[in-house]
Structure formats: C-alpha cells, structure tokens
Amino acid sequence: MKCHLDCIPCFIRQALQAARFVSDDPAMHEKVVREVLQRAAGMDYNDPPPLMATQIQRSIRELTDCADPYLGVKQYFNRRIMEMLDDFRDKINRSDEPFETAVRLAIAGNIIDFGPTVGVDDAMVLDAVKRALIASIPSESMQLMRDEIEKAEKILYLADNAGEIVFDRLLIEQMPRKKITLAVKGGPIINDALREDAESVGLVEIVEVIDNGCDAPGTVLAACSSDFRSRFEAADLIISKGQANFETLSDVDAKIIFLLTAKCPVVAGEIGCKMGDMLVCPGKGFRVDEESSSKVA
C-alpha cells in the first residue's frame, strides 16, 4: 500500500503526540514538528506509510532523548486490559461460538492504537468490544479462518499493539497453541508490542514469542531479521493484526488473514470498507489461489 497525501497530517499529529508524551516544553514540540515537516517534504509516496512513520519516530527518539515515548501508555493498557481478562474470557466461554467471539474481541482490541487514533481510553475500548460483538463480519471469512487454522502446521501470529495483545491472548487460547509463533516488534515504535509486553501479559507462557528484528510499525519484510523472514516464509498461515501490518503486507503473496479495525480513511479506502468497520480480511495469497483454481477449472 502506498502513501497518500492524507497521511501527512497524520504523521504530524503522531509526532506532536509523541513529543507531548515526553515533555511539556513548547520549544521541543516545535522542534519535532519542524523536523517532521522537513522529512515529509522529501518522502517517497510509493512507500507504505509505516516506512515514513518509522523515520519520524526515530527522529523523535533522538530529539527528545527518550528511547520509548509511549512506554507509560503501553504499561497502562497492558495492566488495564489484564484486569479485565477474566471478564472477557467469561464472555468467550459463555458464547455459543467461542472461537468467533474471541476473534471479535481480538479485532476490538485493535482500537488501542496511538498511530491513527487520538486519546484512546478505557471507554473507547469497552465501546469497541460492544460493537465488535454485534458487528457484521461475513461468515465466509470467519469459516475460512477456521479452516486454514485447522489445516496449517505452522501459524505465525503478527501482534500489533500493547494492551491489544491481551485480546490476542484470548484468541490464541482458542487455537492449537503448539502450531503458533507470536511475533512482536524488535524495537520501540509508537505503542506497538515488544517482547517485554508479551511477557507482562503471560503470552510467553503459552506460545513461542519471537521479535521481527525491526522497529517499524507493521511488518516491513526487507527490514526484518533473516530469522524472522525465514519464519514468515515457512508459515502455512499468517494471522496479521492491525492497520500497519495491512499497509505493509497487503501486496504480499502469502496466506495472510488480516484482523483489524479500519481507523483511517486511507486504509478504509484501500480495503473498500467504511471507517470503523471490523474486518476479517483474507490477503492476496488467497486471491492467487482462487485465480489458479478457476484457471484449472
């Protein structure tokens, strides 16, 4: 997915948000915004938006001398959603369709995203949960996900944000865990989950957890470690959480199922959905299979 002009205001807003997490100094905020404007002027619009976001966030870390501006936000949401874990698990256990309910909750958790979303709080999360439980998600997509999980021997689950990974844990508990490897980011980027986040919510106790060797939002394969790329290529199925993973992997010919909430008009336009839609979206690899089957027929 390529950058759009509408991405520019979002980059500036993200940068200012990060600077304000670190400091209340207006001079520092101005310095950060000016740096982002200079970078935006020279950006390549053929690149996916997360590549530009990576450059911006690296600059912010240097300018503010803060290794992880979103650390407090990540710790808060890990702790807060863990406090709700038993209630959410009870919703799943009481459901007529536990797997589908867990998928819906995992998608709801994608609202905890400080990239496109401003001012995420507890009320927004609980509202997302309510909407997810009644959202219109095509039964064909849900069944495809069930079937592919059953067939796969190796499943790579690409995590997105801290806090959100507690919802991912609930979904993973409904899946064959021995098949699953969970991948987190290799370095701080916005409020994306790192290994310490996976440790803090107990995911390392139920599945293998690796990092992708990269500090970009999403999954920029060319920038990831060789070990991660080997795992990616060897996977029979990739479950991909969040917008940034869609932005970086939507053109990849692999069996990817994207789970996300469409939180910006650019991504919604690419997918062909409405803002706020909650999606189980089969990736390009499935479309390639369909085309091959039709040619054989």
C-alpha positions as CSV (number, residue, x, y, z in Angstrom):
1,M,0.0,0.0,0.0
2,K,1.4,3.4,-1.0
3,C,1.3,6.7,0.9
4,H,-1.4,9.2,0.3
5,L,-1.4,13.0,0.8
6,D,-3.9,12.4,3.6
7,C,-1.1,10.6,5.5
8,I,0.8,13.8,6.0
9,P,-1.4,15.4,8.7
10,C,-1.5,12.1,10.5
11,F,2.3,11.9,10.6
12,I,2.4,15.4,12.1
13,R,-0.2,14.6,14.7
14,Q,1.6,11.4,15.7
15,A,4.8,13.3,16.1
16,L,3.3,16.0,18.2
17,Q,1.5,13.4,20.3
18,A,4.8,11.6,21.0
19,A,6.6,14.8,21.8
20,R,3.9,15.7,24.3
21,F,4.2,12.3,26.0
22,V,7.8,13.1,26.7
23,S,7.8,16.8,27.5
24,D,5.5,19.8,28.1
25,D,8.1,22.1,26.5
26,P,6.5,24.0,23.6
27,A,10.0,24.6,22.1
28,M,10.6,20.9,22.0
29,H,7.2,20.3,20.3
30,E,8.0,22.9,17.7
31,K,11.4,21.4,17.0
32,V,9.8,17.9,16.5
33,V,7.1,19.3,14.2
34,R,9.6,21.2,12.1
35,E,11.7,18.0,11.7
36,V,8.7,16.0,10.6
37,L,7.7,18.7,8.0
38,Q,11.2,18.5,6.5
39,R,11.0,14.8,6.3
40,A,7.5,14.8,4.8
41,A,8.7,17.2,2.1
42,G,11.1,14.6,0.8
43,M,9.2,11.4,1.3
44,D,8.6,8.8,-1.4
45,Y,4.9,8.4,-1.9
46,N,5.5,4.9,-3.4
47,D,6.5,3.7,0.1
48,P,3.9,2.3,2.5
49,P,3.0,4.8,5.3
50,P,4.8,2.8,8.1
51,L,8.2,3.5,6.4
52,M,7.7,7.2,6.9
53,A,6.3,6.7,10.4
54,T,9.5,4.8,11.3
55,Q,11.8,7.6,10.2
56,I,9.7,10.1,12.1
57,Q,9.6,8.1,15.3
58,R,13.4,7.5,15.2
59,S,13.8,11.3,14.9
60,I,11.6,11.9,17.8
61,R,13.5,9.5,20.0
62,E,16.7,11.3,19.1
63,L,15.3,14.8,19.5
64,T,13.6,14.1,22.9
65,D,16.4,11.8,24.1
66,C,13.7,9.3,25.1
67,A,14.1,5.6,24.0
68,D,10.4,4.9,24.2
69,P,8.0,7.8,24.4
70,Y,5.0,5.5,24.6
71,L,6.3,3.3,27.5
72,G,3.8,4.7,30.0
73,V,0.8,4.2,27.6
74,K,1.9,0.6,26.9
75,Q,2.3,-0.3,30.5
76,Y,-1.1,1.2,31.4
77,F,-3.0,-0.7,28.8
78,N,-1.3,-4.0,29.4
79,R,-2.2,-3.6,33.1
80,R,-5.7,-2.3,32.5
81,I,-6.8,-5.0,29.9
82,M,-5.3,-7.7,32.1
83,E,-7.6,-6.5,34.9
84,M,-10.5,-7.2,32.5
85,L,-9.1,-10.6,31.3
86,D,-11.4,-12.8,33.3
87,D,-14.5,-10.9,32.3
88,F,-13.6,-11.2,28.6
89,R,-12.7,-14.8,29.0
90,D,-16.1,-15.4,30.6
91,K,-17.8,-13.8,27.6
92,I,-16.0,-16.3,25.3
93,N,-16.8,-19.3,27.5
94,R,-20.5,-18.4,27.7
95,S,-20.7,-17.8,23.9
96,D,-22.4,-20.2,21.5
97,E,-19.4,-19.6,19.2
98,P,-16.3,-19.2,21.5
99,F,-13.8,-19.0,18.6
100,E,-15.8,-16.4,16.7
101,T,-16.3,-14.3,19.9
102,A,-12.5,-14.5,20.6
103,V,-11.9,-13.3,17.0
104,R,-14.3,-10.4,17.5
105,L,-12.6,-9.4,20.8
106,A,-9.2,-9.6,19.2
107,I,-10.4,-7.2,16.5
108,A,-11.9,-4.9,19.1
109,G,-8.6,-4.7,20.8
110,N,-7.1,-3.1,17.7
111,I,-8.7,0.2,18.9
112,I,-5.7,0.6,21.3
113,D,-3.6,2.2,18.6
114,F,-1.9,5.6,19.2
115,G,-0.9,5.8,15.5
116,P,-4.2,6.8,13.8
117,T,-6.2,7.2,17.0
118,V,-6.1,10.1,19.4
119,G,-6.9,9.9,23.1
120,V,-7.6,6.1,23.5
121,D,-9.1,5.4,26.9
122,D,-11.0,2.7,28.7
123,A,-14.4,3.9,27.5
124,M,-13.2,3.6,23.8
125,V,-12.0,0.1,24.4
126,L,-15.2,-1.0,26.1
127,D,-17.3,0.6,23.3
128,A,-15.2,-1.2,20.7
129,V,-15.9,-4.5,22.5
130,K,-19.6,-3.9,22.4
131,R,-19.5,-3.0,18.7
132,A,-17.3,-6.0,17.8
133,L,-19.7,-8.5,19.4
134,I,-22.5,-7.4,17.1
135,A,-20.5,-6.2,14.1
136,S,-21.3,-7.6,10.6
137,I,-18.5,-9.9,9.7
138,P,-19.0,-12.3,6.7
139,S,-19.4,-15.8,7.8
140,E,-17.3,-16.9,4.8
141,S,-14.3,-15.1,6.1
142,M,-14.7,-16.5,9.6
143,Q,-15.1,-20.0,8.2
144,L,-12.0,-19.5,6.0
145,M,-10.0,-18.6,9.1
146,R,-11.3,-21.7,11.0
147,D,-10.4,-24.0,8.0
148,E,-7.0,-22.5,7.5
149,I,-6.1,-22.8,11.2
150,E,-7.1,-26.4,11.2
151,K,-5.1,-27.2,8.0
152,A,-1.9,-25.3,9.0
153,E,1.1,-26.8,10.7
154,K,2.9,-23.6,11.3
155,I,1.0,-20.4,12.2
156,L,2.7,-17.0,12.5
157,Y,0.7,-14.5,14.5
158,L,1.8,-10.9,14.0
159,A,1.0,-8.9,17.1
160,D,0.2,-5.2,16.9
161,N,-0.1,-3.1,20.0
162,A,0.4,-3.3,23.7
163,G,-2.8,-3.8,25.6
164,E,-4.3,-5.3,22.4
165,I,-2.1,-8.3,22.9
166,V,-4.2,-9.3,25.9
167,F,-7.1,-9.7,23.4
168,D,-4.7,-11.7,21.2
169,R,-4.0,-14.0,24.1
170,L,-7.7,-14.7,24.4
171,L,-7.9,-15.7,20.7
172,I,-4.7,-17.8,20.9
173,E,-6.3,-19.7,23.8
174,Q,-9.0,-20.8,21.3
175,M,-6.4,-22.0,18.8
176,P,-3.9,-25.0,18.7
177,R,-1.1,-23.3,20.6
178,K,1.6,-25.7,19.5
179,K,1.2,-24.5,16.0
180,I,1.6,-20.8,16.8
181,T,4.6,-18.5,17.0
182,L,3.8,-14.9,18.1
183,A,5.9,-12.1,16.6
184,V,6.4,-8.7,18.3
185,K,8.4,-5.7,17.2
186,G,12.2,-5.7,17.5
187,G,12.4,-2.1,19.0
188,P,10.1,0.7,20.3
189,I,7.8,2.2,17.8
190,I,4.6,4.1,18.8
191,N,2.7,1.8,21.2
192,D,3.5,-1.4,19.3
193,A,4.1,-4.5,21.5
194,L,7.6,-5.6,22.3
195,R,8.8,-8.8,24.0
196,E,8.5,-7.3,27.5
197,D,4.8,-6.6,26.7
198,A,4.3,-10.2,25.7
199,E,6.0,-11.2,29.0
200,S,3.9,-8.9,31.1
201,V,0.6,-10.4,29.8
202,G,1.7,-14.0,30.1
203,L,1.9,-14.8,26.4
204,V,5.4,-16.2,26.6
205,E,3.9,-18.9,28.9
206,I,1.5,-20.2,26.3
207,V,3.3,-19.8,22.9
208,E,6.7,-19.2,21.5
209,V,7.4,-15.5,21.2
210,I,9.9,-14.0,18.7
211,D,10.7,-10.5,17.6
212,N,10.9,-9.4,13.9
213,G,14.2,-7.6,14.4
214,C,12.8,-4.2,13.2
215,D,11.5,-1.0,14.8
216,A,8.9,-0.2,12.1
217,P,5.2,-0.3,12.6
218,G,3.7,-3.1,10.6
219,T,6.0,-5.7,9.0
220,V,8.5,-4.3,6.5
221,L,9.9,-7.6,5.4
222,A,13.1,-6.1,3.8
223,A,14.0,-4.5,7.2
224,C,13.2,-7.6,9.3
225,S,15.8,-10.1,10.6
226,S,16.7,-13.1,8.5
227,D,15.4,-15.4,11.2
228,F,12.0,-13.7,11.1
229,R,11.9,-13.7,7.3
230,S,12.6,-17.5,7.4
231,R,9.7,-18.0,9.9
232,F,7.4,-15.8,7.7
233,E,8.3,-17.8,4.6
234,A,7.9,-21.2,6.4
235,A,4.5,-20.4,7.8
236,D,1.4,-22.1,6.3
237,L,-0.8,-19.3,7.7
238,I,-0.1,-15.8,8.9
239,I,-2.6,-14.0,11.2
240,S,-1.9,-10.3,11.0
241,K,-3.2,-7.8,13.4
242,G,-3.8,-4.1,12.8
243,Q,-3.7,-1.4,10.1
244,A,0.1,-1.1,9.8
245,N,0.5,-4.8,9.1
246,F,-2.2,-4.4,6.4
247,E,-0.4,-1.4,4.9
248,T,3.0,-3.3,4.7
249,L,1.7,-6.7,3.8
250,S,-1.4,-6.2,1.6
251,D,0.6,-6.8,-1.6
252,V,2.5,-9.9,-0.3
253,D,1.6,-13.2,-2.0
254,A,1.3,-15.2,1.2
255,K,-1.6,-16.8,3.1
256,I,-2.4,-13.9,5.4
257,I,-5.6,-13.2,7.2
258,F,-5.8,-9.6,8.4
259,L,-7.7,-8.8,11.6
260,L,-8.2,-5.1,12.1
261,T,-10.5,-2.2,12.7
262,A,-10.4,0.4,9.9
263,K,-9.4,3.5,11.8
264,C,-8.4,5.9,9.0
265,P,-10.0,6.9,5.6
266,V,-6.9,5.9,3.7
267,V,-6.9,2.3,4.9
268,A,-10.7,2.1,4.6
269,G,-10.5,3.3,1.0
270,E,-7.8,0.7,0.2
271,I,-9.9,-2.1,1.6
272,G,-13.2,-0.7,0.3
273,C,-15.0,-0.5,3.6
274,K,-16.3,2.1,6.0
275,M,-14.4,3.9,8.8
276,G,-14.9,1.8,12.0
277,D,-15.6,-1.5,10.2
278,M,-14.2,-4.5,11.9
279,L,-12.6,-6.9,9.5
280,V,-11.5,-10.5,8.9
281,C,-9.8,-9.8,5.6
282,P,-8.1,-12.6,3.5
283,G,-4.9,-11.4,1.9
284,K,-3.6,-11.6,-1.6
285,G,-2.3,-15.1,-1.3
286,F,-5.8,-16.4,-1.0
287,R,-6.9,-14.5,-4.1
288,V,-4.0,-16.0,-6.0
289,D,-5.2,-19.5,-5.0
290,E,-8.7,-18.6,-6.2
291,E,-7.4,-17.4,-9.6
292,S,-5.3,-20.6,-10.0
293,S,-8.3,-22.8,-9.2
294,S,-10.5,-21.0,-11.7
295,K,-7.9,-21.4,-14.4
296,V,-7.6,-25.2,-13.7
297,A,-11.4,-25.5,-13.8
